[in-house]
Amino acid sequence: MGDYLTPILGIAYVSVFTIILMYAASRLFATEKILTAKLKFRGLRKRGKTPTPES
């Protein structure tokens, strides 16, 4: 049909969106905090327990 602009813009948009998501995921997983389950959840600790010292 001769409309090349719409598919090119769609491919460019998806490419940029994918690159942004991949960058965010690489930054998140680079620390390995998710893999080692060492995230800090302040609201999930029960009261009365003393926090364990972190090394």
mmCIF file of the N, C-alpha and C atoms, coordinates in Angstrom:
data_MODEL
# 
_entry.id   MODEL 
# 
loop_
_atom_site.group_PDB 
_atom_site.id 
_atom_site.type_symbol 
_atom_site.label_atom_id 
_atom_site.label_alt_id 
_atom_site.label_comp_id 
_atom_site.label_asym_id 
_atom_site.label_entity_id 
_atom_site.label_seq_id 
_atom_site.pdbx_PDB_ins_code 
_atom_site.Cartn_x 
_atom_site.Cartn_y 
_atom_site.Cartn_z 
_atom_site.occupancy 
_atom_site.B_iso_or_equiv 
_atom_site.pdbx_formal_charge 
_atom_site.auth_seq_id 
_atom_site.auth_comp_id 
_atom_site.auth_asym_id 
_atom_site.auth_atom_id 
_atom_site.pdbx_PDB_model_num 
ATOM 1   N N  . MET A 1 1  ? 0.822  -1.196  0.000  1.00 0.00 ? 1  MET A N  1 
ATOM 2   C CA . MET A 1 1  ? 0.000  0.000   0.000  1.00 0.00 ? 1  MET A CA 1 
ATOM 3   C C  . MET A 1 1  ? 0.862  1.254   0.000  1.00 0.00 ? 1  MET A C  1 
ATOM 4   N N  . GLY A 1 2  ? 2.154  1.099   0.147  1.00 0.00 ? 2  GLY A N  1 
ATOM 5   C CA . GLY A 1 2  ? 3.022  2.257   0.053  1.00 0.00 ? 2  GLY A CA 1 
ATOM 6   C C  . GLY A 1 2  ? 3.250  2.987   1.357  1.00 0.00 ? 2  GLY A C  1 
ATOM 7   N N  . ASP A 1 3  ? 2.671  2.528   2.450  1.00 0.00 ? 3  ASP A N  1 
ATOM 8   C CA . ASP A 1 3  ? 2.838  3.201   3.738  1.00 0.00 ? 3  ASP A CA 1 
ATOM 9   C C  . ASP A 1 3  ? 3.977  2.530   4.499  1.00 0.00 ? 3  ASP A C  1 
ATOM 10  N N  . TYR A 1 4  ? 5.170  3.054   4.325  1.00 0.00 ? 4  TYR A N  1 
ATOM 11  C CA . TYR A 1 4  ? 6.338  2.478   4.985  1.00 0.00 ? 4  TYR A CA 1 
ATOM 12  C C  . TYR A 1 4  ? 6.661  3.161   6.308  1.00 0.00 ? 4  TYR A C  1 
ATOM 13  N N  . LEU A 1 5  ? 6.139  4.346   6.527  1.00 0.00 ? 5  LEU A N  1 
ATOM 14  C CA . LEU A 1 5  ? 6.470  5.112   7.727  1.00 0.00 ? 5  LEU A CA 1 
ATOM 15  C C  . LEU A 1 5  ? 5.923  4.446   8.990  1.00 0.00 ? 5  LEU A C  1 
ATOM 16  N N  . THR A 1 6  ? 4.701  3.966   8.966  1.00 0.00 ? 6  THR A N  1 
ATOM 17  C CA . THR A 1 6  ? 4.087  3.367   10.150 1.00 0.00 ? 6  THR A CA 1 
ATOM 18  C C  . THR A 1 6  ? 4.829  2.117   10.620 1.00 0.00 ? 6  THR A C  1 
ATOM 19  N N  . PRO A 1 7  ? 5.147  1.162   9.743  1.00 0.00 ? 7  PRO A N  1 
ATOM 20  C CA . PRO A 1 7  ? 5.902  -0.003  10.235 1.00 0.00 ? 7  PRO A CA 1 
ATOM 21  C C  . PRO A 1 7  ? 7.315  0.346   10.716 1.00 0.00 ? 7  PRO A C  1 
ATOM 22  N N  . ILE A 1 8  ? 7.966  1.297   10.063 1.00 0.00 ? 8  ILE A N  1 
ATOM 23  C CA . ILE A 1 8  ? 9.305  1.701   10.481 1.00 0.00 ? 8  ILE A CA 1 
ATOM 24  C C  . ILE A 1 8  ? 9.259  2.352   11.858 1.00 0.00 ? 8  ILE A C  1 
ATOM 25  N N  . LEU A 1 9  ? 8.272  3.220   12.094 1.00 0.00 ? 9  LEU A N  1 
ATOM 26  C CA . LEU A 1 9  ? 8.130  3.842   13.408 1.00 0.00 ? 9  LEU A CA 1 
ATOM 27  C C  . LEU A 1 9  ? 7.773  2.803   14.469 1.00 0.00 ? 9  LEU A C  1 
ATOM 28  N N  . GLY A 1 10 ? 6.958  1.827   14.121 1.00 0.00 ? 10 GLY A N  1 
ATOM 29  C CA . GLY A 1 10 ? 6.608  0.767   15.062 1.00 0.00 ? 10 GLY A CA 1 
ATOM 30  C C  . GLY A 1 10 ? 7.817  -0.071  15.444 1.00 0.00 ? 10 GLY A C  1 
ATOM 31  N N  . ILE A 1 11 ? 8.626  -0.427  14.473 1.00 0.00 ? 11 ILE A N  1 
ATOM 32  C CA . ILE A 1 11 ? 9.842  -1.201  14.740 1.00 0.00 ? 11 ILE A CA 1 
ATOM 33  C C  . ILE A 1 11 ? 10.814 -0.388  15.592 1.00 0.00 ? 11 ILE A C  1 
ATOM 34  N N  . ALA A 1 12 ? 10.954 0.899   15.296 1.00 0.00 ? 12 ALA A N  1 
ATOM 35  C CA . ALA A 1 12 ? 11.852 1.754   16.078 1.00 0.00 ? 12 ALA A CA 1 
ATOM 36  C C  . ALA A 1 12 ? 11.359 1.874   17.517 1.00 0.00 ? 12 ALA A C  1 
ATOM 37  N N  . TYR A 1 13 ? 10.049 2.044   17.701 1.00 0.00 ? 13 TYR A N  1 
ATOM 38  C CA . TYR A 1 13 ? 9.475  2.166   19.037 1.00 0.00 ? 13 TYR A CA 1 
ATOM 39  C C  . TYR A 1 13 ? 9.701  0.893   19.848 1.00 0.00 ? 13 TYR A C  1 
ATOM 40  N N  . VAL A 1 14 ? 9.425  -0.250  19.263 1.00 0.00 ? 14 VAL A N  1 
ATOM 41  C CA . VAL A 1 14 ? 9.603  -1.521  19.956 1.00 0.00 ? 14 VAL A CA 1 
ATOM 42  C C  . VAL A 1 14 ? 11.081 -1.756  20.266 1.00 0.00 ? 14 VAL A C  1 
ATOM 43  N N  . SER A 1 15 ? 11.965 -1.381  19.373 1.00 0.00 ? 15 SER A N  1 
ATOM 44  C CA . SER A 1 15 ? 13.403 -1.551  19.599 1.00 0.00 ? 15 SER A CA 1 
ATOM 45  C C  . SER A 1 15 ? 13.883 -0.697  20.769 1.00 0.00 ? 15 SER A C  1 
ATOM 46  N N  . VAL A 1 16 ? 13.473 0.547   20.810 1.00 0.00 ? 16 VAL A N  1 
ATOM 47  C CA . VAL A 1 16 ? 13.880 1.437   21.904 1.00 0.00 ? 16 VAL A CA 1 
ATOM 48  C C  . VAL A 1 16 ? 13.296 0.946   23.224 1.00 0.00 ? 16 VAL A C  1 
ATOM 49  N N  . PHE A 1 17 ? 12.042 0.538   23.228 1.00 0.00 ? 17 PHE A N  1 
ATOM 50  C CA . PHE A 1 17 ? 11.393 0.035   24.432 1.00 0.00 ? 17 PHE A CA 1 
ATOM 51  C C  . PHE A 1 17 ? 12.108 -1.223  24.939 1.00 0.00 ? 17 PHE A C  1 
ATOM 52  N N  . THR A 1 18 ? 12.485 -2.110  24.033 1.00 0.00 ? 18 THR A N  1 
ATOM 53  C CA . THR A 1 18 ? 13.185 -3.335  24.405 1.00 0.00 ? 18 THR A CA 1 
ATOM 54  C C  . THR A 1 18 ? 14.554 -3.032  24.991 1.00 0.00 ? 18 THR A C  1 
ATOM 55  N N  . ILE A 1 19 ? 15.268 -2.101  24.406 1.00 0.00 ? 19 ILE A N  1 
ATOM 56  C CA . ILE A 1 19 ? 16.594 -1.733  24.908 1.00 0.00 ? 19 ILE A CA 1 
ATOM 57  C C  . ILE A 1 19 ? 16.483 -1.138  26.310 1.00 0.00 ? 19 ILE A C  1 
ATOM 58  N N  . ILE A 1 20 ? 15.490 -0.300  26.542 1.00 0.00 ? 20 ILE A N  1 
ATOM 59  C CA . ILE A 1 20 ? 15.289 0.292   27.865 1.00 0.00 ? 20 ILE A CA 1 
ATOM 60  C C  . ILE A 1 20 ? 14.972 -0.785  28.893 1.00 0.00 ? 20 ILE A C  1 
ATOM 61  N N  . LEU A 1 21 ? 14.099 -1.727  28.554 1.00 0.00 ? 21 LEU A N  1 
ATOM 62  C CA . LEU A 1 21 ? 13.761 -2.800  29.483 1.00 0.00 ? 21 LEU A CA 1 
ATOM 63  C C  . LEU A 1 21 ? 14.954 -3.715  29.755 1.00 0.00 ? 21 LEU A C  1 
ATOM 64  N N  . MET A 1 22 ? 15.727 -4.001  28.743 1.00 0.00 ? 22 MET A N  1 
ATOM 65  C CA . MET A 1 22 ? 16.902 -4.847  28.936 1.00 0.00 ? 22 MET A CA 1 
ATOM 66  C C  . MET A 1 22 ? 17.934 -4.150  29.826 1.00 0.00 ? 22 MET A C  1 
ATOM 67  N N  . TYR A 1 23 ? 18.102 -2.847  29.669 1.00 0.00 ? 23 TYR A N  1 
ATOM 68  C CA . TYR A 1 23 ? 19.024 -2.097  30.511 1.00 0.00 ? 23 TYR A CA 1 
ATOM 69  C C  . TYR A 1 23 ? 18.553 -2.117  31.969 1.00 0.00 ? 23 TYR A C  1 
ATOM 70  N N  . ALA A 1 24 ? 17.265 -1.880  32.180 1.00 0.00 ? 24 ALA A N  1 
ATOM 71  C CA . ALA A 1 24 ? 16.721 -1.882  33.538 1.00 0.00 ? 24 ALA A CA 1 
ATOM 72  C C  . ALA A 1 24 ? 16.866 -3.264  34.172 1.00 0.00 ? 24 ALA A C  1 
ATOM 73  N N  . ALA A 1 25 ? 16.602 -4.316  33.418 1.00 0.00 ? 25 ALA A N  1 
ATOM 74  C CA . ALA A 1 25 ? 16.732 -5.673  33.952 1.00 0.00 ? 25 ALA A CA 1 
ATOM 75  C C  . ALA A 1 25 ? 18.188 -6.005  34.256 1.00 0.00 ? 25 ALA A C  1 
ATOM 76  N N  . SER A 1 26 ? 19.101 -5.568  33.417 1.00 0.00 ? 26 SER A N  1 
ATOM 77  C CA . SER A 1 26 ? 20.515 -5.864  33.673 1.00 0.00 ? 26 SER A CA 1 
ATOM 78  C C  . SER A 1 26 ? 21.006 -5.124  34.908 1.00 0.00 ? 26 SER A C  1 
ATOM 79  N N  . ARG A 1 27 ? 20.535 -3.909  35.120 1.00 0.00 ? 27 ARG A N  1 
ATOM 80  C CA . ARG A 1 27 ? 20.921 -3.168  36.324 1.00 0.00 ? 27 ARG A CA 1 
ATOM 81  C C  . ARG A 1 27 ? 20.335 -3.829  37.575 1.00 0.00 ? 27 ARG A C  1 
ATOM 82  N N  . LEU A 1 28 ? 19.135 -4.354  37.464 1.00 0.00 ? 28 LEU A N  1 
ATOM 83  C CA . LEU A 1 28 ? 18.472 -4.985  38.602 1.00 0.00 ? 28 LEU A CA 1 
ATOM 84  C C  . LEU A 1 28 ? 19.150 -6.293  38.971 1.00 0.00 ? 28 LEU A C  1 
ATOM 85  N N  . PHE A 1 29 ? 19.499 -7.099  37.996 1.00 0.00 ? 29 PHE A N  1 
ATOM 86  C CA . PHE A 1 29 ? 20.079 -8.400  38.261 1.00 0.00 ? 29 PHE A CA 1 
ATOM 87  C C  . PHE A 1 29 ? 21.598 -8.350  38.432 1.00 0.00 ? 29 PHE A C  1 
ATOM 88  N N  . ALA A 1 30 ? 22.231 -7.248  38.139 1.00 0.00 ? 30 ALA A N  1 
ATOM 89  C CA . ALA A 1 30 ? 23.687 -7.143  38.265 1.00 0.00 ? 30 ALA A CA 1 
ATOM 90  C C  . ALA A 1 30 ? 24.129 -7.215  39.720 1.00 0.00 ? 30 ALA A C  1 
ATOM 91  N N  . THR A 1 31 ? 23.287 -6.765  40.640 1.00 0.00 ? 31 THR A N  1 
ATOM 92  C CA . THR A 1 31 ? 23.655 -6.775  42.051 1.00 0.00 ? 31 THR A CA 1 
ATOM 93  C C  . THR A 1 31 ? 23.471 -8.150  42.666 1.00 0.00 ? 31 THR A C  1 
ATOM 94  N N  . GLU A 1 32 ? 22.763 -9.035  42.037 1.00 0.00 ? 32 GLU A N  1 
ATOM 95  C CA . GLU A 1 32 ? 22.473 -10.388 42.510 1.00 0.00 ? 32 GLU A CA 1 
ATOM 96  C C  . GLU A 1 32 ? 21.705 -10.388 43.821 1.00 0.00 ? 32 GLU A C  1 
ATOM 97  N N  . LYS A 1 33 ? 21.108 -9.272  44.186 1.00 0.00 ? 33 LYS A N  1 
ATOM 98  C CA . LYS A 1 33 ? 20.310 -9.237  45.413 1.00 0.00 ? 33 LYS A CA 1 
ATOM 99  C C  . LYS A 1 33 ? 19.044 -10.071 45.253 1.00 0.00 ? 33 LYS A C  1 
ATOM 100 N N  . ILE A 1 34 ? 18.488 -10.081 44.080 1.00 0.00 ? 34 ILE A N  1 
ATOM 101 C CA . ILE A 1 34 ? 17.293 -10.878 43.853 1.00 0.00 ? 34 ILE A CA 1 
ATOM 102 C C  . ILE A 1 34 ? 17.643 -12.358 43.874 1.00 0.00 ? 34 ILE A C  1 
ATOM 103 N N  . LEU A 1 35 ? 18.763 -12.715 43.281 1.00 0.00 ? 35 LEU A N  1 
ATOM 104 C CA . LEU A 1 35 ? 19.147 -14.119 43.208 1.00 0.00 ? 35 LEU A CA 1 
ATOM 105 C C  . LEU A 1 35 ? 19.535 -14.685 44.571 1.00 0.00 ? 35 LEU A C  1 
ATOM 106 N N  . THR A 1 36 ? 20.104 -13.855 45.442 1.00 0.00 ? 36 THR A N  1 
ATOM 107 C CA . THR A 1 36 ? 20.514 -14.322 46.760 1.00 0.00 ? 36 THR A CA 1 
ATOM 108 C C  . THR A 1 36 ? 19.486 -14.006 47.831 1.00 0.00 ? 36 THR A C  1 
ATOM 109 N N  . ALA A 1 37 ? 18.383 -13.398 47.454 1.00 0.00 ? 37 ALA A N  1 
ATOM 110 C CA . ALA A 1 37 ? 17.281 -13.062 48.370 1.00 0.00 ? 37 ALA A CA 1 
ATOM 111 C C  . ALA A 1 37 ? 17.760 -12.195 49.529 1.00 0.00 ? 37 ALA A C  1 
ATOM 112 N N  . LYS A 1 38 ? 18.590 -11.206 49.247 1.00 0.00 ? 38 LYS A N  1 
ATOM 113 C CA . LYS A 1 38 ? 19.076 -10.306 50.281 1.00 0.00 ? 38 LYS A CA 1 
ATOM 114 C C  . LYS A 1 38 ? 18.447 -8.926  50.154 1.00 0.00 ? 38 LYS A C  1 
ATOM 115 N N  . LEU A 1 39 ? 17.214 -8.884  49.733 1.00 0.00 ? 39 LEU A N  1 
ATOM 116 C CA . LEU A 1 39 ? 16.505 -7.620  49.675 1.00 0.00 ? 39 LEU A CA 1 
ATOM 117 C C  . LEU A 1 39 ? 16.021 -7.249  51.071 1.00 0.00 ? 39 LEU A C  1 
ATOM 118 N N  . LYS A 1 40 ? 15.932 -5.982  51.347 1.00 0.00 ? 40 LYS A N  1 
ATOM 119 C CA . LYS A 1 40 ? 15.481 -5.535  52.658 1.00 0.00 ? 40 LYS A CA 1 
ATOM 120 C C  . LYS A 1 40 ? 13.992 -5.199  52.583 1.00 0.00 ? 40 LYS A C  1 
ATOM 121 N N  . PHE A 1 41 ? 13.211 -5.893  53.364 1.00 0.00 ? 41 PHE A N  1 
ATOM 122 C CA . PHE A 1 41 ? 11.786 -5.607  53.474 1.00 0.00 ? 41 PHE A CA 1 
ATOM 123 C C  . PHE A 1 41 ? 11.549 -5.109  54.894 1.00 0.00 ? 41 PHE A C  1 
ATOM 124 N N  . ARG A 1 42 ? 11.462 -3.819  55.047 1.00 0.00 ? 42 ARG A N  1 
ATOM 125 C CA . ARG A 1 42 ? 11.365 -3.227  56.384 1.00 0.00 ? 42 ARG A CA 1 
ATOM 126 C C  . ARG A 1 42 ? 10.042 -3.546  57.062 1.00 0.00 ? 42 ARG A C  1 
ATOM 127 N N  . GLY A 1 43 ? 8.968  -3.621  56.334 1.00 0.00 ? 43 GLY A N  1 
ATOM 128 C CA . GLY A 1 43 ? 7.662  -3.820  56.948 1.00 0.00 ? 43 GLY A CA 1 
ATOM 129 C C  . GLY A 1 43 ? 7.323  -5.265  57.233 1.00 0.00 ? 43 GLY A C  1 
ATOM 130 N N  . LEU A 1 44 ? 8.149  -6.222  56.847 1.00 0.00 ? 44 LEU A N  1 
ATOM 131 C CA . LEU A 1 44 ? 7.803  -7.626  57.005 1.00 0.00 ? 44 LEU A CA 1 
ATOM 132 C C  . LEU A 1 44 ? 8.373  -8.264  58.269 1.00 0.00 ? 44 LEU A C  1 
ATOM 133 N N  . ARG A 1 45 ? 9.239  -7.575  58.974 1.00 0.00 ? 45 ARG A N  1 
ATOM 134 C CA . ARG A 1 45 ? 9.804  -8.146  60.200 1.00 0.00 ? 45 ARG A CA 1 
ATOM 135 C C  . ARG A 1 45 ? 8.783  -8.082  61.330 1.00 0.00 ? 45 ARG A C  1 
ATOM 136 N N  . LYS A 1 46 ? 8.762  -9.146  62.141 1.00 0.00 ? 46 LYS A N  1 
ATOM 137 C CA . LYS A 1 46 ? 7.876  -9.166  63.303 1.00 0.00 ? 46 LYS A CA 1 
ATOM 138 C C  . LYS A 1 46 ? 8.501  -8.343  64.418 1.00 0.00 ? 46 LYS A C  1 
ATOM 139 N N  . ARG A 1 47 ? 7.658  -7.692  65.166 1.00 0.00 ? 47 ARG A N  1 
ATOM 140 C CA . ARG A 1 47 ? 8.160  -6.894  66.280 1.00 0.00 ? 47 ARG A CA 1 
ATOM 141 C C  . ARG A 1 47 ? 8.578  -7.815  67.415 1.00 0.00 ? 47 ARG A C  1 
ATOM 142 N N  . GLY A 1 48 ? 9.568  -7.359  68.178 1.00 0.00 ? 48 GLY A N  1 
ATOM 143 C CA . GLY A 1 48 ? 10.044 -8.137  69.303 1.00 0.00 ? 48 GLY A CA 1 
ATOM 144 C C  . GLY A 1 48 ? 11.317 -8.893  68.988 1.00 0.00 ? 48 GLY A C  1 
ATOM 145 N N  . LYS A 1 49 ? 11.572 -9.152  67.757 1.00 0.00 ? 49 LYS A N  1 
ATOM 146 C CA . LYS A 1 49 ? 12.814 -9.821  67.378 1.00 0.00 ? 49 LYS A CA 1 
ATOM 147 C C  . LYS A 1 49 ? 13.888 -8.778  67.142 1.00 0.00 ? 49 LYS A C  1 
ATOM 148 N N  . THR A 1 50 ? 15.093 -9.127  67.529 1.00 0.00 ? 50 THR A N  1 
ATOM 149 C CA . THR A 1 50 ? 16.204 -8.218  67.276 1.00 0.00 ? 50 THR A CA 1 
ATOM 150 C C  . THR A 1 50 ? 16.738 -8.505  65.887 1.00 0.00 ? 50 THR A C  1 
ATOM 151 N N  . PRO A 1 51 ? 17.051 -7.482  65.121 1.00 0.00 ? 51 PRO A N  1 
ATOM 152 C CA . PRO A 1 51 ? 17.581 -7.723  63.772 1.00 0.00 ? 51 PRO A CA 1 
ATOM 153 C C  . PRO A 1 51 ? 18.955 -8.347  63.843 1.00 0.00 ? 51 PRO A C  1 
ATOM 154 N N  . THR A 1 52 ? 19.215 -9.246  62.934 1.00 0.00 ? 52 THR A N  1 
ATOM 155 C CA . THR A 1 52 ? 20.512 -9.903  62.889 1.00 0.00 ? 52 THR A CA 1 
ATOM 156 C C  . THR A 1 52 ? 21.517 -8.984  62.211 1.00 0.00 ? 52 THR A C  1 
ATOM 157 N N  . PRO A 1 53 ? 22.759 -8.983  62.684 1.00 0.00 ? 53 PRO A N  1 
ATOM 158 C CA . PRO A 1 53 ? 23.765 -8.126  62.047 1.00 0.00 ? 53 PRO A CA 1 
ATOM 159 C C  . PRO A 1 53 ? 24.070 -8.620  60.641 1.00 0.00 ? 53 PRO A C  1 
ATOM 160 N N  . GLU A 1 54 ? 24.142 -7.693  59.719 1.00 0.00 ? 54 GLU A N  1 
ATOM 161 C CA . GLU A 1 54 ? 24.442 -8.040  58.331 1.00 0.00 ? 54 GLU A CA 1 
ATOM 162 C C  . GLU A 1 54 ? 25.937 -7.948  58.109 1.00 0.00 ? 54 GLU A C  1 
ATOM 163 N N  . SER A 1 55 ? 26.459 -8.888  57.345 1.00 0.00 ? 55 SER A N  1 
ATOM 164 C CA . SER A 1 55 ? 27.889 -8.844  57.052 1.00 0.00 ? 55 SER A CA 1 
ATOM 165 C C  . SER A 1 55 ? 28.158 -8.289  55.699 1.00 0.00 ? 55 SER A C  1 
# 
